[in-house]
Amino acid sequence: MPEMERLPGRYERRRAVSRHMATGTLACPACDAPVLPSPEAMSPADSIACGYCRHVAAVREFLSLAEPTRPTRVAVLVRDGP
């Protein structure tokens, strides 16, 4: 397969754009203990575990968008782009 060569001239640069969708709470669905999120961005399908009862499930099962939010508040962002 031939190597790709960069051509001189214009190119398009796209940046990923994140928008705030909601603020929610991360709590264990089994024992309702607050759960500490990862320092990196997480998707709803990522796996997370409760530090208290060791329940493991997808992030979406730990996320509650109900009011009022409690400790372990998280920002839910929607990202456009690659």
mmCIF file of the N, C-alpha and C atoms, coordinates in Angstrom:
data_MODEL
# 
_entry.id   MODEL 
# 
loop_
_atom_site.group_PDB 
_atom_site.id 
_atom_site.type_symbol 
_atom_site.label_atom_id 
_atom_site.label_alt_id 
_atom_site.label_comp_id 
_atom_site.label_asym_id 
_atom_site.label_entity_id 
_atom_site.label_seq_id 
_atom_site.pdbx_PDB_ins_code 
_atom_site.Cartn_x 
_atom_site.Cartn_y 
_atom_site.Cartn_z 
_atom_site.occupancy 
_atom_site.B_iso_or_equiv 
_atom_site.pdbx_formal_charge 
_atom_site.auth_seq_id 
_atom_site.auth_comp_id 
_atom_site.auth_asym_id 
_atom_site.auth_atom_id 
_atom_site.pdbx_PDB_model_num 
ATOM 1   N N  . MET A 1 1  ? 0.847   -1.170 0.000  1.00 0.00 ? 1  MET A N  1 
ATOM 2   C CA . MET A 1 1  ? 0.000   0.000  0.000  1.00 0.00 ? 1  MET A CA 1 
ATOM 3   C C  . MET A 1 1  ? 0.900   1.244  0.000  1.00 0.00 ? 1  MET A C  1 
ATOM 4   N N  . PRO A 1 2  ? 0.662   2.199  -0.891 1.00 0.00 ? 2  PRO A N  1 
ATOM 5   C CA . PRO A 1 2  ? 1.522   3.374  -0.968 1.00 0.00 ? 2  PRO A CA 1 
ATOM 6   C C  . PRO A 1 2  ? 1.316   4.292  0.235  1.00 0.00 ? 2  PRO A C  1 
ATOM 7   N N  . GLU A 1 3  ? 2.391   5.005  0.606  1.00 0.00 ? 3  GLU A N  1 
ATOM 8   C CA . GLU A 1 3  ? 2.298   5.968  1.704  1.00 0.00 ? 3  GLU A CA 1 
ATOM 9   C C  . GLU A 1 3  ? 1.501   7.177  1.266  1.00 0.00 ? 3  GLU A C  1 
ATOM 10  N N  . MET A 1 4  ? 0.760   7.753  2.212  1.00 0.00 ? 4  MET A N  1 
ATOM 11  C CA . MET A 1 4  ? -0.002  8.957  1.902  1.00 0.00 ? 4  MET A CA 1 
ATOM 12  C C  . MET A 1 4  ? 0.921   10.154 2.035  1.00 0.00 ? 4  MET A C  1 
ATOM 13  N N  . GLU A 1 5  ? 0.777   11.088 1.140  1.00 0.00 ? 5  GLU A N  1 
ATOM 14  C CA . GLU A 1 5  ? 1.614   12.273 1.134  1.00 0.00 ? 5  GLU A CA 1 
ATOM 15  C C  . GLU A 1 5  ? 0.742   13.485 1.405  1.00 0.00 ? 5  GLU A C  1 
ATOM 16  N N  . ARG A 1 6  ? 1.216   14.378 2.257  1.00 0.00 ? 6  ARG A N  1 
ATOM 17  C CA . ARG A 1 6  ? 0.476   15.607 2.541  1.00 0.00 ? 6  ARG A CA 1 
ATOM 18  C C  . ARG A 1 6  ? 0.676   16.569 1.389  1.00 0.00 ? 6  ARG A C  1 
ATOM 19  N N  . LEU A 1 7  ? -0.417  17.077 0.869  1.00 0.00 ? 7  LEU A N  1 
ATOM 20  C CA . LEU A 1 7  ? -0.364  18.028 -0.234 1.00 0.00 ? 7  LEU A CA 1 
ATOM 21  C C  . LEU A 1 7  ? -0.339  19.444 0.313  1.00 0.00 ? 7  LEU A C  1 
ATOM 22  N N  . PRO A 1 8  ? 0.390   20.332 -0.327 1.00 0.00 ? 8  PRO A N  1 
ATOM 23  C CA . PRO A 1 8  ? 0.410   21.723 0.126  1.00 0.00 ? 8  PRO A CA 1 
ATOM 24  C C  . PRO A 1 8  ? -0.943  22.374 -0.143 1.00 0.00 ? 8  PRO A C  1 
ATOM 25  N N  . GLY A 1 9  ? -1.266  23.370 0.628  1.00 0.00 ? 9  GLY A N  1 
ATOM 26  C CA . GLY A 1 9  ? -2.516  24.083 0.404  1.00 0.00 ? 9  GLY A CA 1 
ATOM 27  C C  . GLY A 1 9  ? -3.388  24.094 1.647  1.00 0.00 ? 9  GLY A C  1 
ATOM 28  N N  . ARG A 1 10 ? -4.661  24.270 1.429  1.00 0.00 ? 10 ARG A N  1 
ATOM 29  C CA . ARG A 1 10 ? -5.606  24.383 2.533  1.00 0.00 ? 10 ARG A CA 1 
ATOM 30  C C  . ARG A 1 10 ? -6.011  23.022 3.066  1.00 0.00 ? 10 ARG A C  1 
ATOM 31  N N  . TYR A 1 11 ? -6.384  23.023 4.313  1.00 0.00 ? 11 TYR A N  1 
ATOM 32  C CA . TYR A 1 11 ? -6.926  21.814 4.923  1.00 0.00 ? 11 TYR A CA 1 
ATOM 33  C C  . TYR A 1 11 ? -7.980  22.225 5.942  1.00 0.00 ? 11 TYR A C  1 
ATOM 34  N N  . GLU A 1 12 ? -8.816  21.295 6.293  1.00 0.00 ? 12 GLU A N  1 
ATOM 35  C CA . GLU A 1 12 ? -9.884  21.572 7.255  1.00 0.00 ? 12 GLU A CA 1 
ATOM 36  C C  . GLU A 1 12 ? -9.476  21.030 8.610  1.00 0.00 ? 12 GLU A C  1 
ATOM 37  N N  . ARG A 1 13 ? -9.626  21.856 9.613  1.00 0.00 ? 13 ARG A N  1 
ATOM 38  C CA . ARG A 1 13 ? -9.293  21.445 10.976 1.00 0.00 ? 13 ARG A CA 1 
ATOM 39  C C  . ARG A 1 13 ? -10.572 21.436 11.797 1.00 0.00 ? 13 ARG A C  1 
ATOM 40  N N  . ARG A 1 14 ? -10.916 20.293 12.349 1.00 0.00 ? 14 ARG A N  1 
ATOM 41  C CA . ARG A 1 14 ? -12.127 20.180 13.156 1.00 0.00 ? 14 ARG A CA 1 
ATOM 42  C C  . ARG A 1 14 ? -11.749 19.894 14.596 1.00 0.00 ? 14 ARG A C  1 
ATOM 43  N N  . ARG A 1 15 ? -12.406 20.554 15.485 1.00 0.00 ? 15 ARG A N  1 
ATOM 44  C CA . ARG A 1 15 ? -12.202 20.316 16.904 1.00 0.00 ? 15 ARG A CA 1 
ATOM 45  C C  . ARG A 1 15 ? -13.469 19.706 17.494 1.00 0.00 ? 15 ARG A C  1 
ATOM 46  N N  . ALA A 1 16 ? -13.263 18.814 18.439 1.00 0.00 ? 16 ALA A N  1 
ATOM 47  C CA . ALA A 1 16 ? -14.409 18.244 19.131 1.00 0.00 ? 16 ALA A CA 1 
ATOM 48  C C  . ALA A 1 16 ? -15.026 19.331 20.011 1.00 0.00 ? 16 ALA A C  1 
ATOM 49  N N  . VAL A 1 17 ? -16.327 19.445 19.967 1.00 0.00 ? 17 VAL A N  1 
ATOM 50  C CA . VAL A 1 17 ? -17.035 20.450 20.745 1.00 0.00 ? 17 VAL A CA 1 
ATOM 51  C C  . VAL A 1 17 ? -17.889 19.729 21.783 1.00 0.00 ? 17 VAL A C  1 
ATOM 52  N N  . SER A 1 18 ? -17.755 20.120 23.044 1.00 0.00 ? 18 SER A N  1 
ATOM 53  C CA . SER A 1 18 ? -18.561 19.537 24.117 1.00 0.00 ? 18 SER A CA 1 
ATOM 54  C C  . SER A 1 18 ? -19.578 20.555 24.589 1.00 0.00 ? 18 SER A C  1 
ATOM 55  N N  . ARG A 1 19 ? -20.794 20.081 24.819 1.00 0.00 ? 19 ARG A N  1 
ATOM 56  C CA . ARG A 1 19 ? -21.853 20.943 25.342 1.00 0.00 ? 19 ARG A CA 1 
ATOM 57  C C  . ARG A 1 19 ? -22.407 20.335 26.614 1.00 0.00 ? 19 ARG A C  1 
ATOM 58  N N  . HIS A 1 20 ? -22.692 21.187 27.599 1.00 0.00 ? 20 HIS A N  1 
ATOM 59  C CA . HIS A 1 20 ? -23.255 20.734 28.860 1.00 0.00 ? 20 HIS A CA 1 
ATOM 60  C C  . HIS A 1 20 ? -24.714 20.350 28.647 1.00 0.00 ? 20 HIS A C  1 
ATOM 61  N N  . MET A 1 21 ? -25.067 19.116 28.967 1.00 0.00 ? 21 MET A N  1 
ATOM 62  C CA . MET A 1 21 ? -26.442 18.644 28.804 1.00 0.00 ? 21 MET A CA 1 
ATOM 63  C C  . MET A 1 21 ? -27.198 18.663 30.125 1.00 0.00 ? 21 MET A C  1 
ATOM 64  N N  . ALA A 1 22 ? -26.546 18.214 31.205 1.00 0.00 ? 22 ALA A N  1 
ATOM 65  C CA . ALA A 1 22 ? -27.225 18.114 32.496 1.00 0.00 ? 22 ALA A CA 1 
ATOM 66  C C  . ALA A 1 22 ? -26.201 17.966 33.613 1.00 0.00 ? 22 ALA A C  1 
ATOM 67  N N  . THR A 1 23 ? -26.678 18.099 34.832 1.00 0.00 ? 23 THR A N  1 
ATOM 68  C CA . THR A 1 23 ? -25.882 17.807 36.018 1.00 0.00 ? 23 THR A CA 1 
ATOM 69  C C  . THR A 1 23 ? -26.584 16.674 36.737 1.00 0.00 ? 23 THR A C  1 
ATOM 70  N N  . GLY A 1 24 ? -25.819 15.674 37.120 1.00 0.00 ? 24 GLY A N  1 
ATOM 71  C CA . GLY A 1 24 ? -26.429 14.512 37.759 1.00 0.00 ? 24 GLY A CA 1 
ATOM 72  C C  . GLY A 1 24 ? -25.628 14.047 38.952 1.00 0.00 ? 24 GLY A C  1 
ATOM 73  N N  . THR A 1 25 ? -25.992 12.891 39.461 1.00 0.00 ? 25 THR A N  1 
ATOM 74  C CA . THR A 1 25 ? -25.353 12.277 40.617 1.00 0.00 ? 25 THR A CA 1 
ATOM 75  C C  . THR A 1 25 ? -24.931 10.869 40.242 1.00 0.00 ? 25 THR A C  1 
ATOM 76  N N  . LEU A 1 26 ? -23.755 10.461 40.697 1.00 0.00 ? 26 LEU A N  1 
ATOM 77  C CA . LEU A 1 26 ? -23.320 9.071  40.540 1.00 0.00 ? 26 LEU A CA 1 
ATOM 78  C C  . LEU A 1 26 ? -23.499 8.375  41.876 1.00 0.00 ? 26 LEU A C  1 
ATOM 79  N N  . ALA A 1 27 ? -24.407 7.400  41.916 1.00 0.00 ? 27 ALA A N  1 
ATOM 80  C CA . ALA A 1 27 ? -24.650 6.628  43.131 1.00 0.00 ? 27 ALA A CA 1 
ATOM 81  C C  . ALA A 1 27 ? -24.929 5.183  42.736 1.00 0.00 ? 27 ALA A C  1 
ATOM 82  N N  . CYS A 1 28 ? -24.544 4.268  43.601 1.00 0.00 ? 28 CYS A N  1 
ATOM 83  C CA . CYS A 1 28 ? -24.718 2.847  43.334 1.00 0.00 ? 28 CYS A CA 1 
ATOM 84  C C  . CYS A 1 28 ? -26.206 2.489  43.295 1.00 0.00 ? 28 CYS A C  1 
ATOM 85  N N  . PRO A 1 29 ? -26.650 1.791  42.247 1.00 0.00 ? 29 PRO A N  1 
ATOM 86  C CA . PRO A 1 29 ? -28.058 1.397  42.188 1.00 0.00 ? 29 PRO A CA 1 
ATOM 87  C C  . PRO A 1 29 ? -28.405 0.301  43.200 1.00 0.00 ? 29 PRO A C  1 
ATOM 88  N N  . ALA A 1 30 ? -27.397 -0.400 43.727 1.00 0.00 ? 30 ALA A N  1 
ATOM 89  C CA . ALA A 1 30 ? -27.650 -1.475 44.682 1.00 0.00 ? 30 ALA A CA 1 
ATOM 90  C C  . ALA A 1 30 ? -27.735 -0.970 46.123 1.00 0.00 ? 30 ALA A C  1 
ATOM 91  N N  . CYS A 1 31 ? -26.796 -0.081 46.524 1.00 0.00 ? 31 CYS A N  1 
ATOM 92  C CA . CYS A 1 31 ? -26.760 0.349  47.926 1.00 0.00 ? 31 CYS A CA 1 
ATOM 93  C C  . CYS A 1 31 ? -26.918 1.856  48.105 1.00 0.00 ? 31 CYS A C  1 
ATOM 94  N N  . ASP A 1 32 ? -26.986 2.625  47.041 1.00 0.00 ? 32 ASP A N  1 
ATOM 95  C CA . ASP A 1 32 ? -27.176 4.075  47.030 1.00 0.00 ? 32 ASP A CA 1 
ATOM 96  C C  . ASP A 1 32 ? -25.987 4.857  47.581 1.00 0.00 ? 32 ASP A C  1 
ATOM 97  N N  . ALA A 1 33 ? -24.827 4.225  47.686 1.00 0.00 ? 33 ALA A N  1 
ATOM 98  C CA . ALA A 1 33 ? -23.618 4.939  48.129 1.00 0.00 ? 33 ALA A CA 1 
ATOM 99  C C  . ALA A 1 33 ? -23.093 5.799  46.985 1.00 0.00 ? 33 ALA A C  1 
ATOM 100 N N  . PRO A 1 34 ? -22.563 6.997  47.279 1.00 0.00 ? 34 PRO A N  1 
ATOM 101 C CA . PRO A 1 34 ? -21.967 7.812  46.220 1.00 0.00 ? 34 PRO A CA 1 
ATOM 102 C C  . PRO A 1 34 ? -20.758 7.100  45.621 1.00 0.00 ? 34 PRO A C  1 
ATOM 103 N N  . VAL A 1 35 ? -20.569 7.267  44.322 1.00 0.00 ? 35 VAL A N  1 
ATOM 104 C CA . VAL A 1 35 ? -19.478 6.593  43.617 1.00 0.00 ? 35 VAL A CA 1 
ATOM 105 C C  . VAL A 1 35 ? -18.569 7.650  43.006 1.00 0.00 ? 35 VAL A C  1 
ATOM 106 N N  . LEU A 1 36 ? -17.273 7.488  43.213 1.00 0.00 ? 36 LEU A N  1 
ATOM 107 C CA . LEU A 1 36 ? -16.283 8.426  42.693 1.00 0.00 ? 36 LEU A CA 1 
ATOM 108 C C  . LEU A 1 36 ? -16.011 8.123  41.222 1.00 0.00 ? 36 LEU A C  1 
ATOM 109 N N  . PRO A 1 37 ? -16.217 9.110  40.335 1.00 0.00 ? 37 PRO A N  1 
ATOM 110 C CA . PRO A 1 37 ? -15.957 8.877  38.909 1.00 0.00 ? 37 PRO A CA 1 
ATOM 111 C C  . PRO A 1 37 ? -14.466 8.867  38.606 1.00 0.00 ? 37 PRO A C  1 
ATOM 112 N N  . SER A 1 38 ? -14.135 8.337  37.459 1.00 0.00 ? 38 SER A N  1 
ATOM 113 C CA . SER A 1 38 ? -12.760 8.338  36.960 1.00 0.00 ? 38 SER A CA 1 
ATOM 114 C C  . SER A 1 38 ? -12.357 9.765  36.620 1.00 0.00 ? 38 SER A C  1 
ATOM 115 N N  . PRO A 1 39 ? -11.071 10.123 36.736 1.00 0.00 ? 39 PRO A N  1 
ATOM 116 C CA . PRO A 1 39 ? -10.652 11.473 36.353 1.00 0.00 ? 39 PRO A CA 1 
ATOM 117 C C  . PRO A 1 39 ? -10.757 11.718 34.845 1.00 0.00 ? 39 PRO A C  1 
ATOM 118 N N  . GLU A 1 40 ? -10.734 10.658 34.038 1.00 0.00 ? 40 GLU A N  1 
ATOM 119 C CA . GLU A 1 40 ? -10.901 10.796 32.591 1.00 0.00 ? 40 GLU A CA 1 
ATOM 120 C C  . GLU A 1 40 ? -12.391 10.790 32.244 1.00 0.00 ? 40 GLU A C  1 
ATOM 121 N N  . ALA A 1 41 ? -12.702 11.250 31.049 1.00 0.00 ? 41 ALA A N  1 
ATOM 122 C CA . ALA A 1 41 ? -14.080 11.228 30.569 1.00 0.00 ? 41 ALA A CA 1 
ATOM 123 C C  . ALA A 1 41 ? -14.570 9.786  30.486 1.00 0.00 ? 41 ALA A C  1 
ATOM 124 N N  . MET A 1 42 ? -15.832 9.599  30.799 1.00 0.00 ? 42 MET A N  1 
ATOM 125 C CA . MET A 1 42 ? -16.434 8.261  30.750 1.00 0.00 ? 42 MET A CA 1 
ATOM 126 C C  . MET A 1 42 ? -17.658 8.310  29.863 1.00 0.00 ? 42 MET A C  1 
ATOM 127 N N  . SER A 1 43 ? -17.932 7.206  29.174 1.00 0.00 ? 43 SER A N  1 
ATOM 128 C CA . SER A 1 43 ? -19.136 7.121  28.356 1.00 0.00 ? 43 SER A CA 1 
ATOM 129 C C  . SER A 1 43 ? -20.177 6.324  29.130 1.00 0.00 ? 43 SER A C  1 
ATOM 130 N N  . PRO A 1 44 ? -21.450 6.423  28.752 1.00 0.00 ? 44 PRO A N  1 
ATOM 131 C CA . PRO A 1 44 ? -22.493 5.681  29.468 1.00 0.00 ? 44 PRO A CA 1 
ATOM 132 C C  . PRO A 1 44 ? -22.282 4.164  29.471 1.00 0.00 ? 44 PRO A C  1 
ATOM 133 N N  . ALA A 1 45 ? -21.585 3.638  28.488 1.00 0.00 ? 45 ALA A N  1 
ATOM 134 C CA . ALA A 1 45 ? -21.380 2.186  28.405 1.00 0.00 ? 45 ALA A CA 1 
ATOM 135 C C  . ALA A 1 45 ? -20.166 1.691  29.187 1.00 0.00 ? 45 ALA A C  1 
ATOM 136 N N  . ASP A 1 46 ? -19.304 2.614  29.652 1.00 0.00 ? 46 ASP A N  1 
ATOM 137 C CA . ASP A 1 46 ? -18.123 2.210  30.420 1.00 0.00 ? 46 ASP A CA 1 
ATOM 138 C C  . ASP A 1 46 ? -18.534 1.531  31.720 1.00 0.00 ? 46 ASP A C  1 
ATOM 139 N N  . SER A 1 47 ? -17.669 0.667  32.195 1.00 0.00 ? 47 SER A N  1 
ATOM 140 C CA . SER A 1 47 ? -17.922 -0.056 33.437 1.00 0.00 ? 47 SER A CA 1 
ATOM 141 C C  . SER A 1 47 ? -17.413 0.748  34.634 1.00 0.00 ? 47 SER A C  1 
ATOM 142 N N  . ILE A 1 48 ? -18.156 0.681  35.738 1.00 0.00 ? 48 ILE A N  1 
ATOM 143 C CA . ILE A 1 48 ? -17.770 1.361  36.978 1.00 0.00 ? 48 ILE A CA 1 
ATOM 144 C C  . ILE A 1 48 ? -18.178 0.458  38.142 1.00 0.00 ? 48 ILE A C  1 
ATOM 145 N N  . ALA A 1 49 ? -17.492 0.600  39.266 1.00 0.00 ? 49 ALA A N  1 
ATOM 146 C CA . ALA A 1 49 ? -17.781 -0.253 40.422 1.00 0.00 ? 49 ALA A CA 1 
ATOM 147 C C  . ALA A 1 49 ? -18.012 0.596  41.664 1.00 0.00 ? 49 ALA A C  1 
ATOM 148 N N  . CYS A 1 50 ? -18.864 0.122  42.542 1.00 0.00 ? 50 CYS A N  1 
ATOM 149 C CA . CYS A 1 50 ? -19.125 0.758  43.823 1.00 0.00 ? 50 CYS A CA 1 
ATOM 150 C C  . CYS A 1 50 ? -18.004 0.363  44.783 1.00 0.00 ? 50 CYS A C  1 
ATOM 151 N N  . GLY A 1 51 ? -17.421 1.334  45.449 1.00 0.00 ? 51 GLY A N  1 
ATOM 152 C CA . GLY A 1 51 ? -16.359 1.063  46.403 1.00 0.00 ? 51 GLY A CA 1 
ATOM 153 C C  . GLY A 1 51 ? -16.864 0.482  47.703 1.00 0.00 ? 51 GLY A C  1 
ATOM 154 N N  . TYR A 1 52 ? -18.171 0.560  47.954 1.00 0.00 ? 52 TYR A N  1 
ATOM 155 C CA . TYR A 1 52 ? -18.740 0.060  49.203 1.00 0.00 ? 52 TYR A CA 1 
ATOM 156 C C  . TYR A 1 52 ? -19.218 -1.386 49.089 1.00 0.00 ? 52 TYR A C  1 
ATOM 157 N N  . CYS A 1 53 ? -20.124 -1.642 48.122 1.00 0.00 ? 53 CYS A N  1 
ATOM 158 C CA . CYS A 1 53 ? -20.685 -2.998 48.004 1.00 0.00 ? 53 CYS A CA 1 
ATOM 159 C C  . CYS A 1 53 ? -20.100 -3.793 46.846 1.00 0.00 ? 53 CYS A C  1 
ATOM 160 N N  . ARG A 1 54 ? -19.212 -3.174 46.066 1.00 0.00 ? 54 ARG A N  1 
ATOM 161 C CA . ARG A 1 54 ? -18.521 -3.812 44.933 1.00 0.00 ? 54 ARG A CA 1 
ATOM 162 C C  . ARG A 1 54 ? -19.442 -4.143 43.752 1.00 0.00 ? 54 ARG A C  1 
ATOM 163 N N  . HIS A 1 55 ? -20.621 -3.537 43.693 1.00 0.00 ? 55 HIS A N  1 
ATOM 164 C CA . HIS A 1 55 ? -21.523 -3.731 42.551 1.00 0.00 ? 55 HIS A CA 1 
ATOM 165 C C  . HIS A 1 55 ? -20.858 -3.143 41.303 1.00 0.00 ? 55 HIS A C  1 
ATOM 166 N N  . VAL A 1 56 ? -20.853 -3.890 40.205 1.00 0.00 ? 56 VAL A N  1 
ATOM 167 C CA . VAL A 1 56 ? -20.254 -3.440 38.944 1.00 0.00 ? 56 VAL A CA 1 
ATOM 168 C C  . VAL A 1 56 ? -21.347 -3.383 37.882 1.00 0.00 ? 56 VAL A C  1 
ATOM 169 N N  . ALA A 1 57 ? -21.382 -2.270 37.152 1.00 0.00 ? 57 ALA A N  1 
ATOM 170 C CA . ALA A 1 57 ? -22.360 -2.105 36.077 1.00 0.00 ? 57 ALA A CA 1 
ATOM 171 C C  . ALA A 1 57 ? -21.892 -0.968 35.177 1.00 0.00 ? 57 ALA A C  1 
ATOM 172 N N  . ALA A 1 58 ? -22.679 -0.683 34.165 1.00 0.00 ? 58 ALA A N  1 
ATOM 173 C CA . ALA A 1 58 ? -22.379 0.424  33.247 1.00 0.00 ? 58 ALA A CA 1 
ATOM 174 C C  . ALA A 1 58 ? -22.626 1.755  33.961 1.00 0.00 ? 58 ALA A C  1 
ATOM 175 N N  . VAL A 1 59 ? -21.895 2.788  33.568 1.00 0.00 ? 59 VAL A N  1 
ATOM 176 C CA . VAL A 1 59 ? -22.035 4.118  34.162 1.00 0.00 ? 59 VAL A CA 1 
ATOM 177 C C  . VAL A 1 59 ? -23.490 4.571  34.120 1.00 0.00 ? 59 VAL A C  1 
ATOM 178 N N  . ARG A 1 60 ? -24.197 4.290  33.032 1.00 0.00 ? 60 ARG A N  1 
ATOM 179 C CA . ARG A 1 60 ? -25.588 4.749  32.895 1.00 0.00 ? 60 ARG A CA 1 
ATOM 180 C C  . ARG A 1 60 ? -26.487 4.229  34.013 1.00 0.00 ? 60 ARG A C  1 
ATOM 181 N N  . GLU A 1 61 ? -26.137 3.069  34.608 1.00 0.00 ? 61 GLU A N  1 
ATOM 182 C CA . GLU A 1 61 ? -26.944 2.530  35.711 1.00 0.00 ? 61 GLU A CA 1 
ATOM 183 C C  . GLU A 1 61 ? -26.667 3.260  37.020 1.00 0.00 ? 61 GLU A C  1 
ATOM 184 N N  . PHE A 1 62 ? -25.516 3.904  37.151 1.00 0.00 ? 62 PHE A N  1 
ATOM 185 C CA . PHE A 1 62 ? -25.153 4.638  38.356 1.00 0.00 ? 62 PHE A CA 1 
ATOM 186 C C  . PHE A 1 62 ? -25.583 6.103  38.284 1.00 0.00 ? 62 PHE A C  1 
ATOM 187 N N  . LEU A 1 63 ? -25.883 6.591  37.091 1.00 0.00 ? 63 LEU A N  1 
ATOM 188 C CA . LEU A 1 63 ? -26.186 8.008  36.873 1.00 0.00 ? 63 LEU A CA 1 
ATOM 189 C C  . LEU A 1 63 ? -27.654 8.314  37.116 1.00 0.00 ? 63 LEU A C  1 
ATOM 190 N N  . SER A 1 64 ? -27.902 9.335  37.932 1.00 0.00 ? 64 SER A N  1 
ATOM 191 C CA . SER A 1 64 ? -29.260 9.818  38.170 1.00 0.00 ? 64 SER A CA 1 
ATOM 192 C C  . SER A 1 64 ? -29.312 11.296 37.827 1.00 0.00 ? 64 SER A C  1 
ATOM 193 N N  . LEU A 1 65 ? -30.292 11.690 37.036 1.00 0.00 ? 65 LEU A N  1 
ATOM 194 C CA . LEU A 1 65 ? -30.470 13.097 36.680 1.00 0.00 ? 65 LEU A CA 1 
ATOM 195 C C  . LEU A 1 65 ? -31.601 13.733 37.478 1.00 0.00 ? 65 LEU A C  1 
ATOM 196 N N  . ALA A 1 66 ? -32.116 13.004 38.469 1.00 0.00 ? 66 ALA A N  1 
ATOM 197 C CA . ALA A 1 66 ? -33.234 13.494 39.281 1.00 0.00 ? 66 ALA A CA 1 
ATOM 198 C C  . ALA A 1 66 ? -32.780 14.621 40.207 1.00 0.00 ? 66 ALA A C  1 
ATOM 199 N N  . GLU A 1 67 ? -33.687 15.527 40.496 1.00 0.00 ? 67 GLU A N  1 
ATOM 200 C CA . GLU A 1 67 ? -33.431 16.623 41.450 1.00 0.00 ? 67 GLU A CA 1 
ATOM 201 C C  . GLU A 1 67 ? -33.810 16.138 42.838 1.00 0.00 ? 67 GLU A C  1 
ATOM 202 N N  . PRO A 1 68 ? -33.218 16.575 43.884 1.00 0.00 ? 68 PRO A N  1 
ATOM 203 C CA . PRO A 1 68 ? -32.007 17.377 43.916 1.00 0.00 ? 68 PRO A CA 1 
ATOM 204 C C  . PRO A 1 68 ? -30.789 16.483 43.727 1.00 0.00 ? 68 PRO A C  1 
ATOM 205 N N  . THR A 1 69 ? -29.750 17.041 43.135 1.00 0.00 ? 69 THR A N  1 
ATOM 206 C CA . THR A 1 69 ? -28.517 16.274 42.996 1.00 0.00 ? 69 THR A CA 1 
ATOM 207 C C  . THR A 1 69 ? -27.854 16.181 44.360 1.00 0.00 ? 69 THR A C  1 
ATOM 208 N N  . ARG A 1 70 ? -27.135 15.117 44.597 1.00 0.00 ? 70 ARG A N  1 
ATOM 209 C CA . ARG A 1 70 ? -26.473 14.875 45.876 1.00 0.00 ? 70 ARG A CA 1 
ATOM 210 C C  . ARG A 1 70 ? -24.966 14.906 45.682 1.00 0.00 ? 70 ARG A C  1 
ATOM 211 N N  . PRO A 1 71 ? -24.208 14.627 46.732 1.00 0.00 ? 71 PRO A N  1 
ATOM 212 C CA . PRO A 1 71 ? -22.750 14.579 46.557 1.00 0.00 ? 71 PRO A CA 1 
ATOM 213 C C  . PRO A 1 71 ? -22.365 13.653 45.411 1.00 0.00 ? 71 PRO A C  1 
ATOM 214 N N  . THR A 1 72 ? -21.209 13.824 44.902 1.00 0.00 ? 72 THR A N  1 
ATOM 215 C CA . THR A 1 72 ? -20.696 13.165 43.702 1.00 0.00 ? 72 THR A CA 1 
ATOM 216 C C  . THR A 1 72 ? -21.467 13.654 42.480 1.00 0.00 ? 72 THR A C  1 
ATOM 217 N N  . ARG A 1 73 ? -21.610 14.964 42.411 1.00 0.00 ? 73 ARG A N  1 
ATOM 218 C CA . ARG A 1 73 ? -22.243 15.571 41.240 1.00 0.00 ? 73 ARG A CA 1 
ATOM 219 C C  . ARG A 1 73 ? -21.315 15.427 40.037 1.00 0.00 ? 73 ARG A C  1 
ATOM 220 N N  . VAL A 1 74 ? -21.899 15.186 38.901 1.00 0.00 ? 74 VAL A N  1 
ATOM 221 C CA . VAL A 1 74 ? -21.135 15.059 37.673 1.00 0.00 ? 74 VAL A CA 1 
ATOM 222 C C  . VAL A 1 74 ? -21.797 15.897 36.585 1.00 0.00 ? 74 VAL A C  1 
ATOM 223 N N  . ALA A 1 75 ? -20.997 16.405 35.669 1.00 0.00 ? 75 ALA A N  1 
ATOM 224 C CA . ALA A 1 75 ? -21.511 17.127 34.515 1.00 0.00 ? 75 ALA A CA 1 
ATOM 225 C C  . ALA A 1 75 ? -21.658 16.144 33.370 1.00 0.00 ? 75 ALA A C  1 
ATOM 226 N N  . VAL A 1 76 ? -22.813 16.131 32.759 1.00 0.00 ? 76 VAL A N  1 
ATOM 227 C CA . VAL A 1 76 ? -23.071 15.275 31.602 1.00 0.00 ? 76 VAL A CA 1 
ATOM 228 C C  . VAL A 1 76 ? -22.861 16.132 30.366 1.00 0.00 ? 76 VAL A C  1 
ATOM 229 N N  . LEU A 1 77 ? -21.835 15.778 29.576 1.00 0.00 ? 77 LEU A N  1 
ATOM 230 C CA . LEU A 1 77 ? -21.497 16.533 28.377 1.00 0.00 ? 77 LEU A CA 1 
ATOM 231 C C  . LEU A 1 77 ? -21.783 15.708 27.142 1.00 0.00 ? 77 LEU A C  1 
ATOM 232 N N  . VAL A 1 78 ? -22.190 16.367 26.083 1.00 0.00 ? 78 VAL A N  1 
ATOM 233 C CA . VAL A 1 78 ? -22.380 15.720 24.783 1.00 0.00 ? 78 VAL A CA 1 
ATOM 234 C C  . VAL A 1 78 ? -21.277 16.251 23.888 1.00 0.00 ? 78 VAL A C  1 
ATOM 235 N N  . ARG A 1 79 ? -20.529 15.354 23.272 1.00 0.00 ? 79 ARG A N  1 
ATOM 236 C CA . ARG A 1 79 ? -19.401 15.773 22.433 1.00 0.00 ? 79 ARG A CA 1 
ATOM 237 C C  . ARG A 1 79 ? -19.715 15.525 20.966 1.00 0.00 ? 79 ARG A C  1 
ATOM 238 N N  . ASP A 1 80 ? -19.497 16.556 20.151 1.00 0.00 ? 80 ASP A N  1 
ATOM 239 C CA . ASP A 1 80 ? -19.629 16.447 18.701 1.00 0.00 ? 80 ASP A CA 1 
ATOM 240 C C  . ASP A 1 80 ? -18.245 16.203 18.126 1.00 0.00 ? 80 ASP A C  1 
ATOM 241 N N  . GLY A 1 81 ? -18.192 15.574 17.015 1.00 0.00 ? 81 GLY A N  1 
ATOM 242 C CA . GLY A 1 81 ? -16.912 15.420 16.320 1.00 0.00 ? 81 GLY A CA 1 
ATOM 243 C C  . GLY A 1 81 ? -16.310 14.052 16.487 1.00 0.00 ? 81 GLY A C  1 
ATOM 244 N N  . PRO A 1 82 ? -15.075 13.915 16.004 1.00 0.00 ? 82 PRO A N  1 
ATOM 245 C CA . PRO A 1 82 ? -14.420 12.603 15.986 1.00 0.00 ? 82 PRO A CA 1 
ATOM 246 C C  . PRO A 1 82 ? -14.062 12.097 17.372 1.00 0.00 ? 82 PRO A C  1 
# 
